[in-house]
Amino acid sequence: MIEYIVSESLDDRIIERAVSFLNNGSIICFPTNTSWVLAASPFSMQAVKTFTI
């Protein structure tokens, strides 16, 4: 499932939501100044396997 969370500025609700996704083994994607970053919890084998080629 893909869920989009779009916000002009980060606040505690957005950060808590991202942490919730990570704790549930999901992957999050967020923008930086020059590109997009994928992130996952290193403690979630399910999420880590997603990055394995």
N, CA, C and O of each residue as an XYZ file, in Angstrom:
212
protein
N       0.833     -1.172      0.000
C       0.000      0.000      0.000
C       0.886      1.247      0.000
O       1.882      1.316      0.720
N       0.518      2.199     -0.794
C       1.226      3.474     -0.840
C       0.326      4.532     -0.231
O      -0.841      4.669     -0.597
N       0.886      5.265      0.693
C       0.148      6.359      1.317
C       0.983      7.617      1.182
O       2.155      7.635      1.556
N       0.388      8.658      0.654
C       1.089      9.916      0.449
C       0.791     10.863      1.600
O      -0.360     11.062      1.986
N       1.850     11.434      2.131
C       1.718     12.457      3.156
C       2.467     13.674      2.625
O       3.697     13.684      2.573
N       1.734     14.670      2.242
C       2.339     15.857      1.656
C       2.137     17.014      2.619
O       1.022     17.295      3.058
N       3.227     17.670      2.935
C       3.155     18.778      3.872
C       4.142     19.852      3.444
O       5.239     19.552      2.972
N       3.749     21.081      3.610
C       4.641     22.195      3.308
C       5.773     22.292      4.330
O       6.887     22.703      4.004
N       5.471     21.912      5.557
C       6.491     21.940      6.601
C       6.270     20.759      7.543
O       5.142     20.314      7.755
N       7.349     20.276      8.089
C       7.258     19.155      9.014
C       6.752     19.619     10.367
O       7.131     20.681     10.860
N       5.902     18.817     10.949
C       5.499     19.050     12.325
C       5.479     17.691     13.026
O       5.778     16.668     12.411
N       5.132     17.682     14.299
C       5.183     16.448     15.080
C       4.276     15.357     14.512
O       4.616     14.176     14.584
N       3.135     15.733     13.954
C       2.219     14.731     13.393
C       2.845     14.002     12.212
O       2.701     12.786     12.090
N       3.531     14.722     11.352
C       4.166     14.125     10.183
C       5.307     13.210     10.616
O       5.450     12.101     10.103
N       6.109     13.675     11.553
C       7.231     12.871     12.036
C       6.721     11.617     12.738
O       7.266     10.535     12.526
N       5.692     11.738     13.565
C       5.123     10.573     14.239
C       4.562      9.572     13.235
O       4.677      8.362     13.431
N       3.964     10.067     12.177
C       3.416      9.186     11.139
C       4.542      8.427     10.433
O       4.424      7.227     10.185
N       5.624      9.120     10.115
C       6.773      8.477      9.473
C       7.381      7.417     10.391
O       7.722      6.326      9.935
N       7.517      7.726     11.662
C       8.046      6.767     12.634
C       7.134      5.552     12.731
O       7.608      4.422     12.847
N       5.836      5.784     12.685
C       4.874      4.683     12.724
C       5.065      3.755     11.528
O       5.053      2.533     11.678
N       5.240      4.331     10.352
C       5.492      3.518      9.159
C       6.769      2.700      9.320
O       6.786      1.506      9.022
N       7.826      3.334      9.787
C       9.094      2.626      9.963
C       8.971      1.504     10.989
O       9.497      0.410     10.781
N       8.282      1.770     12.090
C       8.112      0.746     13.124
C       7.274     -0.436     12.649
O       7.399     -1.541     13.177
N       6.416     -0.203     11.646
C       5.582     -1.278     11.104
C       6.247     -2.008      9.942
O       5.614     -2.837      9.288
N       7.516     -1.706      9.681
C       8.241     -2.402      8.620
C       8.049     -1.819      7.237
O       8.406     -2.453      6.244
N       7.498     -0.635      7.157
C       7.292      0.007      5.853
C       8.522      0.811      5.456
O       9.430      1.039      6.255
N       8.520      1.223      4.216
C       9.579      2.068      3.683
C       8.991      3.455      3.478
O       7.849      3.597      3.039
N       9.779      4.478      3.798
C       9.327      5.842      3.560
C      10.253      6.493      2.532
O      11.404      6.088      2.369
N       9.744      7.481      1.863
C      10.495      8.230      0.867
C      10.300      9.711      1.168
O       9.178     10.167      1.392
N      11.387     10.445      1.172
C      11.261     11.871      1.455
C      12.267     12.666      0.622
O      13.325     12.154      0.256
N      11.929     13.911      0.331
C      12.813     14.723     -0.518
C      13.947     15.361      0.282
O      13.811     15.686      1.461
N      15.070     15.525     -0.415
C      16.172     16.337      0.105
C      16.300     17.534     -0.840
O      15.436     17.753     -1.688
N      17.345     18.282     -0.697
C      17.531     19.444     -1.584
C      17.775     19.041     -3.031
O      17.428     19.784     -3.949
N      18.374     17.862     -3.243
C      18.770     17.491     -4.600
C      18.150     16.196     -5.119
O      18.214     15.933     -6.320
N      17.556     15.386     -4.254
C      17.003     14.113     -4.704
C      15.984     13.589     -3.689
O      15.610     14.283     -2.744
N      15.551     12.361     -3.909
C      14.647     11.695     -2.981
C      15.398     10.574     -2.285
O      16.308      9.983     -2.867
N      15.030     10.273     -1.043
C      15.690      9.250     -0.237
C      14.673      8.195      0.180
O      13.560      8.523      0.590
N      15.063      6.927      0.071
C      14.268      5.831      0.615
C      14.862      5.461      1.961
O      16.083      5.399      2.108
N      14.007      5.216      2.944
C      14.485      4.858      4.272
C      13.641      3.725      4.840
O      12.444      3.618      4.574
N      14.299      2.884      5.629
C      13.622      1.771      6.288
C      14.305      1.519      7.616
O      15.453      1.915      7.820
N      13.609      0.871      8.502
C      14.200      0.506      9.785
C      15.172     -0.652      9.575
O      14.807     -1.651      8.955
N      16.390     -0.540     10.073
C      17.343     -1.651      9.938
C      16.950     -2.846     10.806
O      17.531     -3.924     10.676
N      15.980     -2.663     11.679
C      15.532     -3.743     12.561
C      14.372     -4.530     11.968
O      13.915     -5.505     12.566
N      13.893     -4.119     10.801
C      12.794     -4.805     10.131
C      13.361     -5.621      8.977
O      13.774     -5.064      7.960
N      13.378     -6.947      9.138
C      13.914     -7.801      8.094
C      13.101     -7.670      6.809
O      13.659     -7.730      5.714
N      11.799     -7.493      6.935
C      10.919     -7.317      5.771
C      11.340     -6.087      4.966
O      11.453     -6.150      3.742
N      11.568     -4.990      5.645
C      11.950     -3.751      4.971
C      13.354     -3.867      4.370
O      13.591     -3.413      3.251
N      14.267     -4.463      5.102
C      15.644     -4.613      4.618
C      15.672     -5.482      3.367
O      16.415     -5.192      2.430
N      14.877     -6.537      3.343
C      14.837     -7.417      2.172
C      14.321     -6.685      0.938
O      14.676     -7.044     -0.185
N      13.508     -5.688      1.126
C      12.991     -4.909      0.003
C      14.112     -4.230     -0.756
O      14.029     -4.063     -1.972
N      15.156     -3.838     -0.051
C      16.295     -3.156     -0.680
C      17.315     -4.121     -1.279
O      18.202     -3.705     -2.024
N      17.191     -5.400     -0.958
C      18.141     -6.385     -1.457
C      17.848     -6.732     -2.907
O      16.709     -7.016     -3.276
N      18.879     -6.706     -3.708
C      18.707     -7.035     -5.132
C      18.977     -8.504     -5.346
O      18.889     -8.990     -6.473
